[in-house]
Each structure stands twice: as C-alpha cells, then as structure tokens.
C-alpha cells in the first residue's frame, strides 16, 4: 500500500468515526435525571473525541494535499512522468 493509499484509508476511517459521533450526539437524553447526568458526562468525552478526530482528519488532509503538491511538482519538474492515454471518443486525458 502506497503512502497516499494509507492516508486515504485513514481519512475514510476518521470520517466514519465522525459520522458515528454525530449520530451518537444526536440521540435524545433519557427522561431519568440520573441517567441524563451520566449521558451528559459521556457527551463531554464524546465531544473531546470528536475534536481530536477533527484535528487528525485535518492533519491527514494536509498530508494528502502535500502529497498531491509533491506529485504536481514532480510532474512540472519531470514532464516525462506525465502519462497520457488516448480515448477513442475524445482528446488525450491524464491518467
């Protein structure tokens, strides 16, 4: 697995984690006041997990963008690395 593939896999995992957190936070609180207190304490923890997950996701996105920028720079520096394919129905496209 390439570095970019690993980053994309990590990005997907983090996005899925955030979706689960959003669903969990969106649930109604219990009618029982003692249970509500516990649920609110748990929400504080979940919100912190969401914050950390968002930071990780931002770092992964930055790394992916850095990888993309390195690839673009490589193509500019070494245009022979740019591969073209001919589509029978249209002009050349990058692959």
Secondary structure, DSSP 8 states (H G I E B T S, - for coil): --HHHHHHHHHHHHHHHHHHHHHHHTS---SSHHHHHHHHHHHHHHHHHHHHHHHHHHHHHHHHHHHHHHHHHHHHH-GGG--EEE-TTSSEEE-
